[in-house]
Amino acid sequence: MRRADRLFQIVQHLRGRRLTTAAQLAEWLEVSVRTVYRDVRDLSLSGVPIEGEAGVGYRIAKTFDLPPIMFTFDEVEALVAGTRMVQAWGGPALAASSRNALAKITLALPPERRESVERTRIFAPGFHVPTEFGPTFEAARQAILARNTLRLEYAAPEDRTSTRVVWPLGLYFWGPAWTLAAWCELRVDFRNFRVDRIASLEVLADTFPEDPERNLDAFLRKMSAGRA
């Protein structure tokens, strides 16, 4: 759990309860009591009205509530524009997640800011995105997360098709196209593969190791050196 999420959970646990001990919080959040003490101290210093003391217990008055998320119009527009781009170009799973995320953010906004979401006039149409792109992108994304190797049938610009087994490292968006950054076992080197030129993709059961010479950081170092 991220620390920001843990702090939010502490506030939620303490609101409206008579007393909650650090040991109880530690058990619920699966952290040490010492971590709870530190988090409670930091919350108090940030202005959260926590009552009580170590060894006795803590609580927050029922009247306390977290302030609504405050974004400027420009910040709201940036969030909306970003989610619309993901909906158009990010594959079906990310598209659905971006819509859900924007809905949650909108609900968290104060009423006078919610209309900013509808006022945004920045769009990312997706009707021209190839229909076969989504499943390929999503399979590659999941393989990156699970560290599964991929077998690709890849069509080069000269219409030559080759079969590659690659270690998928990252996905990059270059305007009209996504590329898959990977370590290619055939070339024994890093390669970029345009996702829209992948004729077929098979997720293999094999996983690849975290190799400091063949990971995403190494890929970026090589790309940077090539531009120097």
C-alpha positions as CSV (number, residue, x, y, z in Angstrom):
1,M,0.0,0.0,0.0
2,R,1.3,3.5,-0.9
3,R,1.9,5.8,2.1
4,A,-0.7,8.3,0.8
5,D,-3.3,5.5,0.7
6,R,-2.2,4.4,4.2
7,L,-2.6,7.9,5.7
8,F,-6.1,8.1,4.1
9,Q,-7.0,4.8,5.7
10,I,-5.8,5.9,9.1
11,V,-8.0,9.0,8.9
12,Q,-11.0,6.8,7.9
13,H,-10.4,4.3,10.7
14,L,-10.1,7.1,13.3
15,R,-13.2,9.1,12.3
16,G,-16.1,8.6,14.5
17,R,-14.6,5.8,16.7
18,R,-14.2,6.2,20.4
19,L,-10.6,5.1,20.6
20,T,-8.4,3.1,18.2
21,T,-5.0,1.9,19.4
22,A,-1.8,2.0,17.3
23,A,-1.6,-1.8,17.6
24,Q,-5.1,-2.1,16.0
25,L,-4.1,0.2,13.2
26,A,-0.9,-1.7,12.7
27,E,-2.8,-5.0,12.4
28,W,-5.4,-3.6,10.0
29,L,-2.8,-1.8,7.8
30,E,-0.2,-4.6,8.0
31,V,2.6,-2.3,9.1
32,S,4.6,-1.9,12.3
33,V,3.3,0.1,15.4
34,R,6.3,2.3,14.9
35,T,5.1,3.2,11.4
36,V,1.7,4.0,12.8
37,Y,3.2,6.4,15.4
38,R,5.1,8.2,12.7
39,D,2.1,8.4,10.4
40,V,-0.1,9.8,13.2
41,R,2.5,12.4,14.1
42,D,2.7,13.5,10.4
43,L,-1.0,13.7,10.1
44,S,-1.2,15.8,13.2
45,L,1.5,18.1,12.0
46,S,-0.4,18.5,8.7
47,G,-3.5,19.8,10.5
48,V,-5.6,16.7,11.0
49,P,-7.2,17.0,14.5
50,I,-6.2,13.7,16.0
51,E,-6.9,13.4,19.7
52,G,-5.3,10.9,22.1
53,E,-1.8,9.7,22.7
54,A,0.5,6.7,22.2
55,G,-0.3,3.8,24.5
56,V,-3.8,4.9,25.0
57,G,-5.4,5.3,21.6
58,Y,-6.5,7.9,19.0
59,R,-9.6,9.3,17.5
60,I,-10.9,12.1,15.2
61,A,-14.1,14.0,15.8
62,K,-17.0,13.0,13.7
63,T,-17.3,16.5,12.4
64,F,-13.9,16.3,10.7
65,D,-13.9,15.6,7.0
66,L,-11.2,15.6,4.3
67,P,-11.3,18.7,2.1
68,P,-12.5,18.1,-1.4
69,I,-9.8,17.7,-4.1
70,M,-9.1,21.2,-5.5
71,F,-7.9,21.5,-9.1
72,T,-7.5,24.6,-11.2
73,F,-9.4,24.6,-14.6
74,D,-6.1,24.0,-16.4
75,E,-5.4,20.9,-14.2
76,V,-8.9,19.5,-14.8
77,E,-8.4,20.1,-18.5
78,A,-5.1,18.3,-18.4
79,L,-6.7,15.3,-16.7
80,V,-9.6,15.1,-19.1
81,A,-7.4,15.5,-22.1
82,G,-5.1,12.7,-20.9
83,T,-7.9,10.3,-20.1
84,R,-9.5,11.0,-23.5
85,M,-6.2,10.2,-25.2
86,V,-5.9,6.9,-23.3
87,Q,-9.5,6.0,-24.2
88,A,-8.7,6.5,-27.9
89,W,-5.2,5.0,-28.0
90,G,-4.7,2.9,-24.9
91,G,-6.5,-0.3,-25.7
92,P,-9.8,-1.5,-24.2
93,A,-8.7,-2.3,-20.7
94,L,-6.9,1.0,-20.1
95,A,-9.8,2.9,-21.9
96,A,-12.3,1.5,-19.4
97,S,-9.9,2.2,-16.4
98,S,-9.4,5.8,-17.6
99,R,-13.2,6.4,-17.8
100,N,-13.6,5.0,-14.3
101,A,-10.7,7.1,-12.9
102,L,-12.2,10.3,-14.4
103,A,-15.6,9.5,-13.0
104,K,-14.0,9.1,-9.5
105,I,-12.1,12.3,-9.8
106,T,-15.2,14.1,-11.0
107,L,-17.1,12.9,-7.9
108,A,-14.3,14.1,-5.6
109,L,-14.4,17.6,-7.1
110,P,-16.5,20.3,-5.4
111,P,-19.7,21.1,-7.3
112,E,-18.4,24.3,-8.8
113,R,-15.4,22.5,-10.3
114,R,-17.3,19.5,-11.8
115,E,-18.6,21.5,-14.7
116,S,-15.0,22.1,-15.7
117,V,-14.9,18.5,-16.9
118,E,-17.7,19.1,-19.4
119,R,-16.3,22.4,-20.5
120,T,-13.1,20.9,-21.7
121,R,-12.8,21.2,-25.5
122,I,-9.8,19.0,-26.1
123,F,-10.6,15.7,-27.8
124,A,-8.8,12.6,-29.0
125,P,-11.0,10.9,-31.6
126,G,-10.5,7.1,-31.8
127,F,-12.6,6.2,-34.9
128,H,-9.5,6.0,-37.0
129,V,-7.6,3.7,-34.7
130,P,-7.3,0.2,-36.3
131,T,-9.7,-2.3,-34.6
132,E,-7.0,-5.0,-34.3
133,F,-4.7,-2.6,-32.4
134,G,-6.5,-2.9,-29.0
135,P,-6.0,-6.6,-28.3
136,T,-2.4,-6.5,-29.5
137,F,-1.6,-3.5,-27.3
138,E,-3.3,-5.0,-24.2
139,A,-1.5,-8.3,-24.6
140,A,1.8,-6.5,-24.8
141,R,1.0,-4.4,-21.8
142,Q,0.0,-7.4,-19.7
143,A,3.2,-9.3,-20.8
144,I,5.3,-6.3,-19.6
145,L,3.7,-6.5,-16.2
146,A,4.0,-10.3,-15.9
147,R,7.5,-10.3,-17.5
148,N,6.4,-12.9,-20.2
149,T,8.3,-13.3,-23.4
150,L,6.4,-12.7,-26.6
151,R,6.6,-14.3,-30.0
152,L,5.9,-11.8,-32.8
153,E,5.1,-12.0,-36.4
154,Y,6.4,-8.6,-37.4
155,A,6.0,-6.8,-40.8
156,A,9.0,-4.6,-41.5
157,P,8.5,-1.4,-43.7
158,E,9.8,-3.3,-46.7
159,D,6.9,-5.8,-46.3
160,R,9.3,-8.5,-45.0
161,T,7.8,-10.5,-42.2
162,S,10.0,-12.1,-39.6
163,T,9.3,-14.1,-36.4
164,R,10.9,-12.7,-33.2
165,V,11.0,-13.8,-29.6
166,V,11.3,-10.7,-27.5
167,W,11.4,-9.5,-23.9
168,P,8.8,-6.7,-23.7
169,L,10.2,-3.7,-21.7
170,G,7.9,-0.8,-22.3
171,L,5.3,0.9,-24.6
172,Y,5.9,4.4,-26.1
173,F,3.4,6.6,-27.8
174,W,4.7,8.7,-30.7
175,G,1.6,10.5,-31.8
176,P,-0.1,8.3,-34.4
177,A,1.7,5.1,-33.4
178,W,2.8,3.0,-30.4
179,T,6.1,1.2,-30.3
180,L,7.1,-1.7,-28.2
181,A,10.6,-1.4,-26.7
182,A,12.1,-4.9,-26.3
183,W,15.1,-7.0,-26.2
184,C,15.2,-9.2,-29.3
185,E,16.6,-12.7,-28.9
186,L,17.1,-13.0,-32.7
187,R,19.2,-9.8,-33.0
188,V,20.7,-10.1,-29.5
189,D,20.0,-6.4,-29.1
190,F,17.4,-3.9,-28.3
191,R,14.7,-3.2,-30.9
192,N,11.6,-1.0,-31.3
193,F,8.6,-2.6,-32.9
194,R,5.6,-0.6,-34.1
195,V,2.5,-2.1,-32.6
196,D,0.5,-1.6,-35.7
197,R,3.0,-3.7,-37.7
198,I,2.7,-6.7,-35.4
199,A,0.8,-9.2,-37.5
200,S,0.3,-11.6,-34.7
201,L,1.4,-11.8,-31.1
202,E,1.7,-14.9,-28.8
203,V,2.3,-14.5,-25.1
204,L,4.7,-17.3,-24.0
205,A,4.8,-19.1,-20.7
206,D,8.5,-18.3,-20.3
207,T,9.4,-15.3,-18.2
208,F,12.5,-13.2,-18.6
209,P,14.9,-12.1,-15.8
210,E,15.6,-8.7,-14.5
211,D,18.9,-8.2,-16.3
212,P,20.6,-4.8,-15.7
213,E,22.1,-5.0,-19.2
214,R,18.8,-5.9,-20.9
215,N,16.2,-3.9,-19.0
216,L,14.3,-0.7,-19.7
217,D,17.0,1.5,-18.2
218,A,19.7,-0.1,-20.4
219,F,17.4,0.4,-23.4
220,L,17.0,4.1,-22.6
221,R,20.7,4.5,-22.1
222,K,21.4,3.0,-25.5
223,M,18.7,5.1,-27.2
224,S,20.2,8.3,-25.6
225,A,23.7,7.4,-26.6
226,G,22.5,6.8,-30.2
227,R,21.1,10.4,-30.4
228,A,24.3,12.0,-28.9
